[in-house]
């Protein structure tokens, strides 16, 4: 299919979407509205790129004609323009291939992020706190809303576990590559001999699920309430406000005790439960598809070591794409865009390479 034919097809689909978005039944269907707007955004970007390709092709044809003409001065000028136009056309065609990669249906969602201390005891908990701050700073820079759902603090101010909700446009598309084991190499505060220790924490990034995404029946849940407690077992309040929800069919357990209100704790716990069940549901659906997408950098294996944060050398390494940077303090301050862009590009190149082999 030529670029002109492709553009005509896309324009027809955009007209269909615009017509559907004006219908009352669409306006009443929040899920359909979201789906159509997401598709429209993607198609507009593809259409704009096709317009640029057609314009560049037309101009290149004109320059080729002028270069082979009888006017020496015009021929020379045209010959100088041709290499630049060819390079631009090649870049636009690659951009089009990237845009035609089927979008991840979760990309426009918010996320539920779970950060847990791993090997390393108290030092691992302190590192989990540093990773939490890193993502919190990044969320602030992107203008996302951040809310802590639950947290279990360690004795020295770190976190044994912290779960947060980040919401905004395209949050999952930026953070989906963060799942895995994050390893730190540094001298712990508790170390008196100056030896470098290696500790770790795990990060899980789940697409935020809405009630319409996952059907959860009340008889599938066991809800237990108990008194909240803080570090050292100290009572946080004297009412049974903490909530533990067990999803009986899967055995998934979610607890929340941060709020003084039992109702609020239950709502937060249900948010985490829906997100965990959504990713299970989607994984099952993907496993059934013979053409399921296989990503180079991955987005869900929590057991894979993905990063090393080396404090003595100020070094940051992402092992999946062999990216090493020596600006660790910037990274921990939430300046993650360069890393995330590199991960996105690596994923896209992997998908395009797989397509080229077929």
Secondary structure as GFF3:
##gff-version 3
##sequence-region A 1 358
A	DSSP	alpha_helix	3	21	.	.	.	ID=ss1
A	DSSP	alpha_helix	24	27	.	.	.	ID=ss2
A	DSSP	alpha_helix	30	67	.	.	.	ID=ss3
A	DSSP	alpha_helix	72	99	.	.	.	ID=ss4
A	DSSP	beta_strand	111	117	.	.	.	ID=ss5
A	DSSP	alpha_helix	121	142	.	.	.	ID=ss6
A	DSSP	beta_strand	145	153	.	.	.	ID=ss7
A	DSSP	beta_strand	159	167	.	.	.	ID=ss8
A	DSSP	alpha_helix	171	175	.	.	.	ID=ss9
A	DSSP	three_ten_helix	176	178	.	.	.	ID=ss10
A	DSSP	beta_strand	180	186	.	.	.	ID=ss11
A	DSSP	beta_strand	197	207	.	.	.	ID=ss12
A	DSSP	three_ten_helix	218	220	.	.	.	ID=ss13
A	DSSP	beta_strand	221	226	.	.	.	ID=ss14
A	DSSP	three_ten_helix	231	233	.	.	.	ID=ss15
A	DSSP	beta_strand	242	247	.	.	.	ID=ss16
A	DSSP	beta_strand	252	256	.	.	.	ID=ss17
A	DSSP	alpha_helix	262	288	.	.	.	ID=ss18
A	DSSP	beta_strand	305	310	.	.	.	ID=ss19
A	DSSP	beta_strand	315	318	.	.	.	ID=ss20
A	DSSP	beta_strand	323	325	.	.	.	ID=ss21
A	DSSP	alpha_helix	328	332	.	.	.	ID=ss22
A	DSSP	alpha_helix	337	357	.	.	.	ID=ss23
###
